[in-house]
Amino acid sequence: MKRKKIVIIGGGFAGLNLARKLAKSDCEIILVDKQNHHMFQPLFYQVASARLEPSSISFPFRAIFKRRKNVEFRYATVELIRPEDNIIETSMGEIGYDELIIATGCKTNFFGNAELEKHTMAMKSTQQTIHIRNTILTKFEKIMFVENKQEQDELMNLVIVGAGPTGVELSGAFAEMKTKVLPHDYPNYDFSRLKIILLEGSPNTLNAMSDKSRAWSRKYLEGMGIDVRTSTVVSTFDGHNLTLKTGEVIPTQTVIWAAGVQGNVLAGLEKATMVRARYMVDHFSKIVGYENVYAIGDISYMETEKYPQGHPQLANVAINQGRVLANNFRAKWIGKKQVAFEYKDKGTMATVGKHKAVVELPNFKFQGYFAWMVWMVLHLMLILSVRNKIAVFFNWAWRYITGDTSLRLILRDERDRDNMRRND
C-alpha cells in the first residue's frame, strides 16, 4: 500500500505538533515554511527588549526532525494551492499531496491603515523582533547627539499600541529597562524623561481576561511608571507624530503595533468559507468545501458548543488541534472512529515584570510573585530543546541576580546604517 503523503504548510505551534505526532506513523510528511526555524513567539518580547538572543527561542526544523527519515522540510513560500490537482505551488517548485494541512498562523492586522503599516513596527517574526531591538537601541544611541527639543520629545516617547499580553509584557520589559539598565549604560544622560505609553482601544488592559486580572495588570503597569491609556484609538502615524482619534498628537519616532492579528490566508481555496480572515472548518479541522484540505491553529475557525464564536487564537489551542488531527489521521487510515475537537481551557497568563504576573486557571485566579513563578516555569517547560531551556534559564537567573542581561547588541549591516542615515 502506498504511503500517504501529508503536506503541512506552516511550522508554528499547530503545524509543528502535527508533524511531530505524525512522524511516528507510516506516512510521508513534508513541512513547508518560509522560515527555516520554529519560533517560540510567547518570548518574542524578551528578544525585542534585549533580554534574550533570538537563537535561545528559535529551533531549526532540520534539527528538530533530523532523526525522522519520513519527515522532509522545504524552505519555501507557498504561492498557490491547486486543490483540483492536489498540488501546491511554492517559490521553489510544485509539491503534490494526499492530505494538505494549512497552519500558516496570523500576521499583524493594521485594519487597512497603510500609514500605520508603513511606519509602525510589528512583532510576528524573528526578523521583526530583531528589528524592534535594533531600532530602539539605535534611538537610545541617537539621542546622545540630539539638541532639537521636538526631536528629543520624539525619541523620548516609546509607544506600544495594544494592551493584550504582548503589549503588556513589552511595556513592562521596557519599563524595567528604563529603571534598571539605561542609568548604568548611559550614566551621563537622564533617561528618567523616557516615557513608555501603552494605548488600548478597549476599556481595559488584558481585556480578554477577568476583571480582577485586568485591574491587577493595570495597577502593575502604572506602578512601574507606564502611561496607560485605555479607550484610546489611534488614527494615523507619519513616523514623527502619532495622532489619536481625539485629535491629540503624541510626538514619537517609535511605535510598536500589537493591536490585532489576521490570518495568513493562501490563494487558491475559492470555495472555502472565510470568517474574519480564517478558514471555517468542521469539528475535525477539515476546511468546509474540501475533502482533503485542513486548517489548524490561528488560521482555522471552528464553531463548537463551548466556543460558538470560534476558538481563541492561543498557542494551547493550536498545539491541541495539531495533536488531535494527527490522532484522527491515524484513526482514519485504519478505519477507526475519529474524535471531534473541543478545546479544554487550561487557563491564560501574562507577566508584567519581576514578581508581577496574572494567572487564570479554570478554577483559580491569582497574581503577584507566585503567578510570576508559575509563568516562568510553564514557559520554560514549553521550550523545545534542553540546550535552549538551559540558555533561557541562565539568562533569567543572571538577570534576576544582577538586574542586567548584557545582550544589547545592535546588529545592522552597512546598508541598514546607510538607509537609517537617509531616513533620519
C-alpha positions, 0 to 999 in steps of 0.5 A, spaced: 500 500 500 502 506 498 504 511 503 500 517 504 503 523 503 501 529 508 503 536 506 503 541 512 504 548 510 506 552 516 511 550 522 508 554 528 505 551 534 499 547 530 503 545 524 509 543 528 505 538 533 502 535 527 508 533 524 511 531 530 505 526 532 505 524 525 512 522 524 511 516 528 506 513 523 507 510 516 506 516 512 510 521 508 510 528 511 513 534 508 513 541 512 513 547 508 515 554 511 518 560 509 522 560 515 527 555 516 526 555 524 520 554 529 519 560 533 517 560 540 513 567 539 510 567 547 518 570 548 518 574 542 518 580 547 524 578 551 528 578 544 525 585 542 527 588 549 534 585 549 533 580 554 534 574 550 538 572 543 533 570 538 537 563 537 535 561 545 527 561 542 528 559 535 529 551 533 531 549 526 526 544 523 532 540 520 534 539 527 528 538 530 526 532 525 533 530 523 532 523 526 525 522 522 527 519 515 519 520 513 519 527 515 522 532 509 522 540 510 522 545 504 524 552 505 519 555 501 513 560 500 507 557 498 504 561 492 498 557 490 494 551 492 491 547 486 486 543 490 483 540 483 490 537 482 492 536 489 498 540 488 501 546 491 505 551 488 511 554 492 517 559 490 521 553 489 517 548 485 510 544 485 509 539 491 503 534 490 499 531 496 494 526 499 492 530 505 494 538 505 494 541 512 494 549 512 497 552 519 500 558 516 498 562 523 496 570 523 500 576 521 499 583 524 492 586 522 493 594 521 485 594 519 487 597 512 491 603 515 497 603 510 500 609 514 500 605 520 503 599 516 508 603 513 511 606 519 509 602 525 513 596 527 510 589 528 512 583 532 510 576 528 517 574 526 524 573 528 526 578 523 521 583 526 523 582 533 530 583 531 528 589 528 524 592 534 531 591 538 535 594 533 531 600 532 530 602 539 537 601 541 539 605 535 534 611 538 537 610 545 544 611 541 541 617 537 539 621 542 546 622 545 547 627 539 540 630 539 539 638 541 532 639 537 527 639 543 521 636 538 526 631 536 528 629 543 520 629 545 520 624 539 525 619 541 523 620 548 516 617 547 516 609 546 509 607 544 506 600 544 499 600 541 495 594 544 494 592 551 493 584 550 499 580 553 504 582 548 503 589 549 503 588 556 509 584 557 513 589 552 511 595 556 513 592 562 520 589 559 521 596 557 519 599 563 524 595 567 529 597 562 528 604 563 529 603 571 534 598 571 539 598 565 539 605 561 542 609 568 548 604 568 549 604 560 548 611 559 550 614 566 551 621 563 544 622 560 537 622 564 533 617 561 528 618 567 524 623 561 523 616 557 516 615 557 513 608 555 505 609 553 501 603 552 494 605 548 488 600 548 482 601 544 478 597 549 476 599 556 481 595 559 488 592 559 488 584 558 481 585 556 480 578 554 481 576 561 477 577 568 476 583 571 480 582 577 486 580 572 485 586 568 485 591 574 491 587 577 495 588 570 493 595 570 495 597 577 502 593 575 503 597 569 502 604 572 506 602 578 512 601 574 511 608 571 507 606 564 502 611 561 496 607 560 491 609 556 485 605 555 479 607 550 484 610 546 484 609 538 489 611 534 488 614 527 494 615 523 502 615 524 507 619 519 513 616 523 514 623 527 507 624 530 502 619 532 495 622 532 489 619 536 482 619 534 481 625 539 485 629 535 491 629 540 498 628 537 503 624 541 510 626 538 514 619 537 519 616 532 517 609 535 511 605 535 510 598 536 503 595 533 500 589 537 493 591 536 490 585 532 492 579 528 489 576 521 490 570 518 495 568 513 490 566 508 493 562 501 490 563 494 487 558 491 481 555 496 475 559 492 470 555 495 472 555 502 468 559 507 472 565 510 470 568 517 474 574 519 480 572 515 480 564 517 478 558 514 471 555 517 472 548 518 468 542 521 469 539 528 475 535 525 479 541 522 477 539 515 476 546 511 468 546 509 468 545 501 474 540 501 475 533 502 482 533 503 484 540 505 485 542 513 486 548 517 489 548 524 491 553 529 490 561 528 488 560 521 482 555 522 475 557 525 471 552 528 464 553 531 463 548 537 458 548 543 463 551 548 466 556 543 460 558 538 464 564 536 470 560 534 476 558 538 481 563 541 487 564 537 492 561 543 498 557 542 494 551 547 489 551 542 493 550 536 498 545 539 491 541 541 488 541 534 495 539 531 495 533 536 488 531 535 488 531 527 494 527 527 490 522 532 484 522 527 489 521 521 491 515 524 484 513 526 482 514 519 487 510 515 485 504 519 478 505 519 477 507 526 472 512 529 475 519 529 474 524 535 471 531 534 475 537 537 473 541 543 478 545 546 479 544 554 481 551 557 487 550 561 487 557 563 491 564 560 497 568 563 501 574 562 507 577 566 508 584 567 515 584 570 519 581 576 514 578 581 508 581 577 504 576 573 496 574 572 494 567 572 487 564 570 486 557 571 479 554 570 478 554 577 483 559 580 485 566 579 491 569 582 497 574 581 503 577 584 510 573 585 507 566 585 503 567 578 510 570 576 513 563 578 508 559 575 509 563 568 516 562 568 516 555 569 510 553 564 514 557 559 520 554 560 517 547 560 514 549 553 521 550 550 523 545 545 530 543 546 534 542 553 540 546 550 535 552 549 531 551 556 538 551 559 540 558 555 533 561 557 534 559 564 541 562 565 539 568 562 533 569 567 537 567 573 543 572 571 538 577 570 534 576 576 541 576 580 544 582 577 538 586 574 542 586 567 542 581 561 548 584 557 545 582 550 544 589 547 547 588 541 545 592 535 546 588 529 545 592 522 549 591 516 552 597 512 546 598 508 541 598 514 546 604 517 546 607 510 538 607 509 537 609 517 542 615 515 537 617 509 531 616 513 533 620 519 
